[in-house]
Amino acid sequence: SIATVSNVANFQPITSSTQAVAGSHVKTDATGRALIEGTSTTVLDSNTEMTLAVLDTQKTQTRIQLEAGQVWSRVKKLSDKGEFYEIGTQNARASVRGTSFGFATKRVKNETVPTLTVVEGLVRFGPIDLKKGDYVVGKDVFVPVGKKAVLTGSNDLVVSDVTNSDKKDSWFVYNNPSVGAPPSSITIQPIKISQPPSGGSSAITKTIQ
């Protein structure tokens, strides 16, 4: 589903690719996945909800707010001239300059636990100071290839190896088929859309299998 942030209940079915702009609210159901293509690609798993908070394809700037579920991103090499790709939750952020990684929010004992998995490049990850809107000083780390990081309820980061069990997870295999067995297919239901106001940069959103 896609809807504007201010009107997330106004969904209309779509059956083909559609444009999404800054402010688009993206949501998949239990049987759907979605692909957002712009300067980078982002795959949404089923039961995932997110907002394109910033999307400027001319400046190569993307900021995603992940409310629920999990995404997998492949980000092209970025320059140091104001270009960025970031995914955040209410209390954490991952920012990259060119990589492939998975980012998820998982419920553990009634807490939302941000979890990062890196298969290419280097990802900056850490808790966010809600007042400043930036990383908590001294709490962020750079997570390298082959590592995963979990942010605990006390804002502590736990970094460990990506295990063989992680690599057999269906979502990991779906986005990294060369690592494990080919992913099983999933039945795709049409996603839905409520188009945001026209103008500005856009990305293409598709249903995928």
C-alpha positions in Angstrom: 0.0 0.0 0.0 1.1 3.5 -0.6 -0.4 6.6 0.9 0.5 10.1 2.0 1.6 10.5 5.5 -1.3 12.8 6.3 -3.9 10.4 4.9 -2.7 6.9 5.4 -6.2 5.5 5.3 -7.0 6.6 1.8 -5.8 3.6 -0.2 -6.6 2.8 -3.8 -5.7 -0.5 -5.5 -3.0 -0.5 -8.2 -1.8 -3.3 -10.3 1.3 -1.8 -12.0 4.3 0.4 -11.2 3.6 3.8 -9.8 5.5 6.9 -8.7 6.2 7.7 -5.1 7.5 11.0 -3.9 8.8 12.5 -0.6 6.0 12.0 1.9 4.7 8.8 0.4 3.7 6.2 3.0 4.4 2.6 1.9 2.8 -0.5 3.4 2.7 -4.1 2.3 0.3 -6.8 3.6 1.0 -10.3 4.7 1.3 -11.6 1.1 3.0 -8.7 -0.6 6.4 -7.3 -1.2 7.4 -4.0 -2.9 10.4 -2.6 -4.7 11.3 1.1 -4.7 13.6 2.1 -7.4 15.3 5.5 -7.6 19.0 6.4 -7.2 19.1 3.2 -5.0 16.8 0.2 -4.6 14.9 -0.7 -1.5 12.9 -4.0 -1.2 10.1 -4.1 1.4 9.2 -7.5 2.9 5.6 -8.5 3.7 4.0 -6.8 6.7 6.3 -3.8 6.4 5.5 -0.1 6.8 7.7 2.9 6.0 7.7 6.6 5.0 9.8 8.3 2.3 10.7 11.2 4.6 13.3 12.6 2.1 13.6 11.8 -1.6 15.6 14.0 -3.9 17.0 12.1 -6.9 18.8 15.1 -8.2 20.8 15.6 -5.0 20.9 11.8 -4.4 19.3 12.2 -0.9 17.1 9.5 0.6 15.8 9.2 4.1 13.4 6.4 5.1 11.5 6.1 8.3 10.8 2.4 9.1 7.7 2.0 11.3 7.4 -1.8 11.1 8.8 -4.8 9.3 12.0 -5.1 7.4 13.7 -3.7 4.2 16.8 -4.6 2.2 18.7 -1.8 0.5 21.3 -1.6 -2.3 22.9 1.8 -2.4 25.2 3.0 -5.1 28.5 4.7 -4.2 27.8 8.2 -2.9 30.0 11.2 -2.9 30.7 13.5 0.0 28.8 16.4 -1.5 25.7 16.3 0.6 24.6 12.9 -0.8 23.1 10.4 1.7 20.9 7.3 2.1 19.5 6.8 5.6 17.0 4.4 7.2 15.8 5.2 10.7 13.3 4.1 13.4 12.1 6.1 16.3 15.4 5.5 18.2 18.0 4.4 15.7 19.5 5.2 12.3 21.6 3.5 9.7 23.5 5.6 7.1 25.6 4.4 4.2 27.7 5.6 1.3 27.4 2.5 -0.9 26.5 -1.0 0.3 24.0 -3.8 0.5 22.3 -4.3 3.9 19.1 -5.4 5.7 17.4 -3.3 8.3 14.5 -4.5 10.5 12.4 -3.6 13.5 11.7 -6.7 15.7 9.5 -7.0 18.7 11.4 -8.5 21.7 9.6 -8.5 25.1 7.3 -5.6 24.1 10.2 -3.5 22.8 11.0 -2.5 19.2 14.6 -3.7 18.5 16.3 -2.2 15.4 18.5 -4.8 13.8 21.1 -4.3 11.0 22.7 -7.0 8.7 25.6 -6.0 6.4 26.7 -8.0 3.3 28.6 -5.2 1.4 30.3 -2.0 2.4 30.3 -0.3 5.7 27.2 1.0 7.6 27.1 3.6 10.3 24.6 2.6 13.0 23.5 3.8 16.4 20.9 5.3 18.6 19.4 8.8 17.9 19.3 11.7 20.2 15.6 12.7 19.7 16.2 16.3 20.7 19.1 16.9 18.3 17.9 14.5 15.6 21.4 13.0 15.3 23.4 10.1 16.6 24.0 9.9 20.3 27.6 11.1 20.8 30.0 8.1 21.3 27.3 5.5 20.8 27.4 4.9 17.0 29.6 2.4 15.3 30.6 1.4 11.8 29.4 -2.1 11.0 31.5 -4.0 8.4 30.7 -6.8 5.9 29.6 -10.0 7.6 28.4 -8.4 10.8 25.1 -7.7 12.3 24.2 -5.2 15.0 21.3 -5.0 17.4 20.3 -1.9 19.5 19.1 -2.9 22.9 16.4 -1.2 25.0 19.2 0.5 27.0 20.7 2.0 23.7 23.6 -0.4 23.9 24.9 -1.8 20.5 25.7 -5.5 20.2 27.7 -6.4 17.1 28.2 -10.0 16.2 28.9 -12.2 13.1 26.2 -13.0 10.6 25.7 -16.7 11.3 24.9 -19.6 9.0 21.4 -19.6 10.6 21.0 -15.9 9.6 22.0 -16.8 6.0 19.3 -19.5 5.8 16.6 -17.0 6.8 14.1 -16.7 4.0 14.4 -12.9 3.8 18.2 -13.0 3.7 18.2 -15.6 1.0 15.5 -13.7 -1.0 17.9 -10.7 -1.2 21.1 -12.7 -1.5 20.3 -15.8 -3.5 23.9 -16.6 -4.2 24.6 -17.1 -0.5 22.0 -19.9 0.0 19.3 -21.9 -1.6 17.0 -20.1 -4.2 14.2 -18.3 -2.4 10.7 -19.8 -2.4 8.0 -17.8 -4.3 5.4 -15.7 -2.6 1.9 -14.9 -3.8 1.7 -11.2 -4.6 -1.5 -9.3 -3.9 -1.9 -5.8 -5.5 -0.4 -3.1 -3.4 -2.5 0.1 -3.0 -1.8 3.7 -3.5 -3.0 7.2 -2.6 -0.8 9.5 -4.7 1.0 12.4 -2.8 0.9 15.9 -4.2 2.6 16.3 -7.6 6.0 17.8 -8.0 9.5 17.1 -6.7 11.6 14.0 -7.1 10.0 10.6 -7.4 10.8 6.9 -7.3 9.1 3.9 -8.9 7.3 1.5 -6.7 6.4 -2.1 -7.9 5.0 -5.3 -6.5 7.5 -8.1 -6.8 7.9 -11.8 -6.2 
